[in-house]
Amino acid sequence: MAGLLRTIVIVGGGFSGTVVAANLLRRPPPGPTRLVLIERADEVARGAAYAERSFPYLLNVPASRMSATSTAPKQFLEFAQRRIPKATGEDFLPRTLYGEYLNELLLAAQLSAPNNIRLEIVKGTVTGVRRIERHLPLQVELESGRRFTADDVVLALGNPKPASLPAAKSVLDHPAYVGDPWAIDLKFNRNQTVLLIGTSLTSADVVNVAASDLQRAPNIHALSRHGLVPPRQTPFRPDAFKGDGNALLLAASASLRRLVSSVRLLANEAEQMGGDWREAITFVRNMAPTIWQRLPERDRVRFLRHVRAHWDIYRHRLPPELIQKFDALKSAQRLTIHAGHIKEFIPRDDRIEVIWRPRGTDRTRAQQFDRVINCIGPDYAIARSTEPLWRNLTQCGLCVPDKLGLGLRTGPHGAVIDADGWPGPHLFYVGPMLRADHWEATAAHELRGHAEKLAALLATERR
Ligand SMILES: Cc1cc2nc3c(=O)[nH]c(=O)nc-3n(C[C@H](O)[C@H](O)[C@H](O)COP(=O)(O)OP(=O)(O)OC[C@H]3O[C@@H](n4cnc5c(N)ncnc54)[C@H](O)[C@@H]3O)c2cc1C
């Protein structure tokens, strides 16, 4: 109701929360609005990906495709060029620079916001959200005891903590075991033998740290079920694919088998037309939400079991600089990639012995490591979460996990579906767990779309 103060609380001031806030500041609801952005870390507009770290990790997407504003696709590149005049759209720039950009984006939106909206940034950890009745305001509770009454709440909590292998139970507290590589500053020395569990993006970040000084690089082994490493990113044109893929994919999306062969067909077609298979993958990725929603549930299960590892590898790519580091470590015999299945972890004084079965064999192999680093990636199954907020939300029925353990059930605009099957109407989610409904919802490009649509909805008169 115009005239009455409306309060919108955003929980989590990482990428998604910041983009929702900046969009609301630029185009606010019609009446007086109090916008509260609650972040538990010291800084907003960073999140796990773009936080300041002692190592200059790189973005895995070229600068020209990292704008947080869809109407200004070169915004990040232009920001970067003010800091690094030689930067080009094809460069893979430091992730901390991207954090600075998000900070500037929020600040600029705050400074130019009209008078009827006010942003309040609060440092704290949200532990609960309560609802007395479906259409009444929500109560947001912080660990400190502070509370906010909110007309609308946006959950933008980011990636959950990393998953861990069931076999790792015996070493969770062992000093050689690193359960969350983002929780510490990684340091290595030449005498160490290190095992990375996983061979995808997190593992690539760890290899990047280890390879920063080749003379001191440890002996690294990286192991995953298939032993696949994301391929090199190329300067391909993301919108170049002009095949009639749309109709083909839609027709194929009722069956996983047809879908897989259609994607292969499109990739071959892209190459035959003188392009790059990456163009076809980007094309499929842009259609992923529609395809995912059409795919029968039994095929989604089969996809997760049999195809996901391959899709994730081809869909994520590594900066050429990083591939060079992989190659340098391999030629110096400091990096070995294995495909296999871990059977057991055995604590051996200050080392950990790992028993695994190499893929395609029935024998096992054992080796001791000075460090075992869990690079499996986030555990999206909120039913298993130990986060007080997720526990609170699931226990009081404000949200429900999706059946496949990919996140939570959401309706249009990320409206959180409650235990009675109702979406929202005043509780929303934006972030990587949208994958339960959209499959591809991880990269800045996809999340910015969801954040913009949600901000546009919140800016309407809704009560
Ligand atoms: C290491 C890494 C690198 C990535 N690199 C790229 C890349 O190069 N290009 C790309 O397109 N995408 C990349 N991504 C993917 C994507 O951009 C990020 O995952 C994106 O930042 C997700 O945004 P988010 O807001 O959902 O989560 P985050 O940005 O992590 O923000 C969540 C925020 O919520 C806060 N929070 C959580 N719980 C609470 C609570 N209870 N109370 C208060 N605050 C809370 C957290 O402290 C955090 O700041 C990367 C992801 C990761 C993890």
The ligand as a Tripos MOL2 file, in Angstrom:
@<TRIPOS>MOLECULE
LIG
   53    58     1     0     0
SMALL
NO_CHARGES

@<TRIPOS>ATOM
      1 C1         34.8300  -20.3820   -6.0600 C.3       1 LIG1
      2 C2         33.8080  -19.9810   -7.0650 C.ar      1 LIG1
      3 C3         34.1980  -19.3460   -8.2370 C.ar      1 LIG1
      4 C4         33.2560  -18.9590   -9.1750 C.ar      1 LIG1
      5 N1         33.6660  -18.3530  -10.3130 N.ar      1 LIG1
      6 C5         32.7570  -17.9650  -11.2220 C.ar      1 LIG1
      7 C6         33.1620  -17.3060  -12.4220 C.ar      1 LIG1
      8 O1         34.3360  -17.1220  -12.6700 O.2       1 LIG1
      9 N2         32.1970  -16.9230  -13.2960 N.ar      1 LIG1
     10 C7         30.8670  -17.1600  -13.0650 C.ar      1 LIG1
     11 O2         30.0160  -16.7840  -13.8780 O.2       1 LIG1
     12 N3         30.4610  -17.7900  -11.9390 N.ar      1 LIG1
     13 C8         31.3690  -18.1910  -11.0330 C.ar      1 LIG1
     14 N4         30.9470  -18.8120   -9.8870 N.ar      1 LIG1
     15 C9         29.5170  -19.0770   -9.7420 C.3       1 LIG1
     16 C10        28.6700  -17.8670   -9.2430 C.3       1 LIG1
     17 O3         28.9840  -16.6300   -9.7570 O.3       1 LIG1
     18 C11        28.7290  -17.7800   -7.7810 C.3       1 LIG1
     19 O4         28.4230  -19.0090   -7.2010 O.3       1 LIG1
     20 C12        27.7940  -16.6880   -7.2540 C.3       1 LIG1
     21 O5         28.6350  -15.8430   -6.5730 O.3       1 LIG1
     22 C13        26.6760  -17.1950   -6.3810 C.3       1 LIG1
     23 O6         26.0460  -16.0800   -5.8330 O.3       1 LIG1
     24 P1         25.2110  -16.2030   -4.5160 P.3       1 LIG1
     25 O7         24.7660  -14.8540   -4.1270 O.co2     1 LIG1
     26 O8         24.1540  -17.2260   -4.6970 O.co2     1 LIG1
     27 O9         26.2320  -16.7620   -3.4500 O.3       1 LIG1
     28 P2         27.4110  -15.9640   -2.7500 P.3       1 LIG1
     29 O10        27.9570  -14.9730   -3.6860 O.co2     1 LIG1
     30 O11        28.3350  -16.9440   -2.1410 O.co2     1 LIG1
     31 O12        26.6590  -15.1560   -1.5990 O.3       1 LIG1
     32 C14        25.9930  -15.7450   -0.5220 C.3       1 LIG1
     33 C15        26.2140  -14.8380    0.6730 C.3       1 LIG1
     34 O13        25.2840  -15.1810    1.7050 O.3       1 LIG1
     35 C16        25.9440  -15.0470    2.9530 C.3       1 LIG1
     36 N5         25.1920  -15.8780    3.8960 N.ar      1 LIG1
     37 C17        24.9740  -17.2050    3.8040 C.ar      1 LIG1
     38 N6         24.1990  -17.6050    4.8390 N.ar      1 LIG1
     39 C18        23.9230  -16.5070    5.5870 C.ar      1 LIG1
     40 C19        23.1650  -16.2970    6.7660 C.ar      1 LIG1
     41 N7         22.5330  -17.3010    7.3840 N.pl3     1 LIG1
     42 N8         23.0820  -15.0360    7.2630 N.ar      1 LIG1
     43 C20        23.7110  -13.9890    6.6270 C.ar      1 LIG1
     44 N9         24.4690  -14.1510    5.4920 N.ar      1 LIG1
     45 C21        24.5500  -15.3920    4.9860 C.ar      1 LIG1
     46 C22        27.3440  -15.5530    2.6720 C.3       1 LIG1
     47 O14        28.2610  -15.0580    3.6210 O.3       1 LIG1
     48 C23        27.6000  -15.0000    1.2730 C.3       1 LIG1
     49 O15        28.2410  -13.7430    1.2870 O.3       1 LIG1
     50 C24        31.8750  -19.2060   -8.9300 C.ar      1 LIG1
     51 C25        31.4960  -19.8450   -7.7480 C.ar      1 LIG1
     52 C26        32.4430  -20.2200   -6.8220 C.ar      1 LIG1
     53 C27        31.9890  -20.8920   -5.5580 C.3       1 LIG1
@<TRIPOS>BOND
     1     1     2 1
     2     2     3 ar
     3     2    52 ar
     4     3     4 ar
     5     4     5 ar
     6     4    50 ar
     7     5     6 ar
     8     6     7 ar
     9     6    13 1
    10     7     8 2
    11     7     9 ar
    12     9    10 ar
    13    10    11 2
    14    10    12 ar
    15    12    13 ar
    16    13    14 ar
    17    14    15 1
    18    14    50 ar
    19    15    16 1
    20    16    17 1
    21    16    18 1
    22    18    19 1
    23    18    20 1
    24    20    21 1
    25    20    22 1
    26    22    23 1
    27    23    24 1
    28    24    25 2
    29    24    26 1
    30    24    27 1
    31    27    28 1
    32    28    29 2
    33    28    30 1
    34    28    31 1
    35    31    32 1
    36    32    33 1
    37    33    34 1
    38    33    48 1
    39    34    35 1
    40    35    36 1
    41    35    46 1
    42    36    37 ar
    43    36    45 ar
    44    37    38 ar
    45    38    39 ar
    46    39    40 ar
    47    39    45 ar
    48    40    41 1
    49    40    42 ar
    50    42    43 ar
    51    43    44 ar
    52    44    45 ar
    53    46    47 1
    54    46    48 1
    55    48    49 1
    56    50    51 ar
    57    51    52 ar
    58    52    53 1
@<TRIPOS>SUBSTRUCTURE
     1 LIG1         1 GROUP 0 **** ****
